[in-house]
Amino acid sequence: MIPEDPLATLFQCGNTFLDVLRTAQVDAARFRNMFQLRVSERGYERLHNKEFSKQAICMIQLFHLYKNFGPSLALNDINLKIDEGEFVFITGPSGAGKTTLLRMIFGEERPTSGNILINGVNLNRIKGSKLALLRRNIGFVFQDFKLLPKKTVFENVSLALEVTGEPYPFIRKKTHRTLRLVGLDHKKISYPLQLSGGEQQRVAIARAIIQSPLILIADEPTGNLDPDLTRDIMDLFRCVHSKGTTVVIATHNRELLKEGAQRTIFLNHGRVAGEK
């Protein structure tokens, strides 16, 4: 049984994520027809079309994206393409637009103008249950974890599957497997407040990846962690990326940016200021 409003604390400033998970169970068949079939068709083409296999598939495309909050311009003519399987950092000073950009990719915020395509699906052209179902293929790791304090680690992670109507034996098996991946199976009956900051972040990552998303987004996932824990968390993201997931991480951690050869996109005053 799903408790009443189990995700009410996830978005204290709105009900977007709660609506996502509540409506996700409505329409799984239609989602497969709309989105997953597109993936399988492209996979078939990659296997059987040599010319196609040489081309990278664009997983995220942003065209002339603008976002206003009242008189404030948060994003200013953003044009980006992120290919399937890329590992991308988005960086910039506070107020540069990093979090807003991630929320736009997730579909939580609508653009003032411009278009967002996720695996070829234009977010401007879908809404309601279709948008909610598409989001099931986008995992989001929040900066402040957004764990349910009165639910165990196991319950926090399994809830993302529970609300989709999956059978319990499948939920139990996949939750244990995911907790083992992040090194927390031994903490499954613990509560969030009994965990360290690094452990809470790993629970948040487990919750984000339990549905095997095509895209994993993380907003400042190491902002409150020490260097050793930061390396552990980044190792987890690289492990997820190694399985083919497109990973997009917003960070202002300069040391983190120096450690890898990943693509880095620089934002400033809501614009793309450069990349390497």
Sequence and secondary structure as in RCSB ss.txt:
>XXXX:A:sequence
MIPEDPLATLFQCGNTFLDVLRTAQVDAARFRNMFQLRVSERGYERLHNKEFSKQAICMIQLFHLYKNFGPSLAL
NDINLKIDEGEFVFITGPSGAGKTTLLRMIFGEERPTSGNILINGVNLNRIKGSKLALLRRNIGFVFQDFKLLPK
KTVFENVSLALEVTGEPYPFIRKKTHRTLRLVGLDHKKISYPLQLSGGEQQRVAIARAIIQSPLILIADEPTGNL
DPDLTRDIMDLFRCVHSKGTTVVIATHNRELLKEGAQRTIFLNHGRVAGEK
>XXXX:A:secstr
   SSTTTTT TT SHHHHHHHHHTT HHHHIIIIIHHHHHHHHHHHH HHHHTS  EEEEEEEEEEEETTEEEE
EEEEEEEETT EEEEE STTSSHHHHHHHHHTSS  SEEEEEETTEEGGG  HHHHHHHHTTEEEE TT    TT
S HHHHHHHHHHTTT  HHHHHHHHHHHHHHTT GGGTT  GGGS HHHHHHHHHHHHHTT  SEEEEESTTTTS
 HHHHHHHHHHHHHHHHTT EEEEE   HHHHHH   EEEEEETTEEEEE 
